[in-house]
């Protein structure tokens, strides 16, 4: 008896079959062979980071302040950074 797939499983199966078709057709340029994988260096690729990258710091905040900041949604740390830049006239 064949089991019926739900929509998510159907989508995943279709994506897998499409990837196999593309691989057979040679549509993928980068093939990760064991030699290529062992030759790679650890860390980020050269040139992939900004010259003036942000620096991670440990900042202690009151729990209620942190809760309000996190409640503003994704990107709250970037918004805090922008507010501090504006407050101290760094732009």
N, C-alpha and C positions, 0 to 999 in steps of 0.2 A: 504494500500500500504506500503510495507516494504522499508525503506530508506537504501540506500547502504552506508556503512562506508568507510572512506578513510583509508589508510595504517596505520596511527598513531592510529586511533580509533580501528582498527582491532587488532593491537598489544596490546593496553591497555585492550581491552575486553578479549583477550586471556590470558593476565597476571592475570586478575581478576579471570577468570574461573580456571586457574591453582592454584591460591592461595586458592580458595574454595575447590578444590580437595585435596590439601595438608592438609588443616585444617580438612577436613572430615576424612582423612586417619590418622590423629594424628601425622603428620610429624613435627609439630612445638612443640618444648619443652617448650618455654616460653609463658605462657598465662597471659596476663595482666588483672587480675581481679580488681574490685574496691578496694578490701582490699590491694592488692599488690601495687596498684598505690598510695593510701593514706599513706602507710607505707614507701614509698621511701622518702629519704631526698632530699632537694634541692641541686643543684650544681653538680659538677662532681663526679663520683664514686671514692671511695678511691683507691689510687694507680694508677689512670689514668693520673696523671700529673707527669712530670719529677721533681726530687728534685731541680734542678737548672733551673726552668722555666724562660722564658723571661719575662721582665717587660715592661708593656705598659708605654710609655712616650709621652708627647706632645712636638713635635719638630717643630719649625717654619722654613719653607724653602721658598726661593723665588719661585714665581709661575712658572718661566721658568725652574728652577732646578727640581721642582716637576713634571712638564709636561714631561721632558726628562726621569726622572726615571720611571714614570708610562708607558711611551711609550715603555719601554723595555719589557713590558708584565708581566704576572703573576709571582710572586716570587720576585718582585723588592725589597721589604723590606728585604728579606733574603739576597739578593745580596749586599745591602747596609751594612747590618750587617757584612757580610764576608769581604768586603772591609775595613771597620773600624777596624775589628780584625787584618787584615794583616797590615794596616797602623800603628797601635799602637803595633805591635808585641805581640799580646795576644795569639797566637797559637804556 
